[in-house]
Amino acid sequence: MKNKALPPIGKNYLFSELVNPIFQQSGNQVYVWVSVKYLDGLTKATQISQYGLTLEKDRNWMIIK
């Protein structure tokens, strides 16, 4: 990540899966819309968070926004 583009969740979540990711490329950037399914370690409930990300290729792909 660049410049703390994606803040930490701050909860005891365990990653479960990516749900319906959509990718769109424009030049050297890729825009991603995705839902991420987590399992809450405390309550055992499923938490789904949605993200819109911008990725850019340097040496590796980085989240820039």
N, C-alpha and C positions, 0 to 999 in steps of 0.2 A: 504494500500500500504506500501511496505517496501522501504526505501531509495529513496523516490521520483521517483519510477519506471515509473510513468506515469505523465509527466509534464502537468500543466494546459493549457487549450486551449487559454485562454486570450481573448476570444470573447464573445459576448452576444448571445450564442447559447442555444436553448431549445432542450433537448433530445426528439427524436420522436420515434425511434425504432431500434432494432438490426436486421441486415440483414444477413441471411445465416451464423450463427455461426457454426464453426467446432471445435469439442473437441477431443483431443487425450490424453489419460492417460499413464503416464510412472512412475511407482513407486508411490511416494507421490506427484507428480506434474501432473498438467493438462495443456496442451498447447492449447491455444485458438486462432483461427483466425476469426476475425469478422469485418464486416463493421457496422458503427454506423451512422444513419441518424439523422441530426440535422436541426432545422429551425433557420435561422439567424434572430434574433429579429429586426435588423436594416433594412435589405433589403427584408426580407420575403422569401429569396431564400432557397432552400434545399442544405445543405452541407453534403457530405458523406465522412467520414474518415475511413481509414482501420487500424486495429491494430492487432499485433501479441503479445500475452500475455503469460506469464508463471505464473500459479497459484500454490500456495503451501498451504497445510493444516497444520495449527498450531492449535490454538483454533478455529479459523475461517479461511475461505479461504482468502488468501492475494495475491495481485499482487506483484510478486518479480522481474519481468523483462518484 
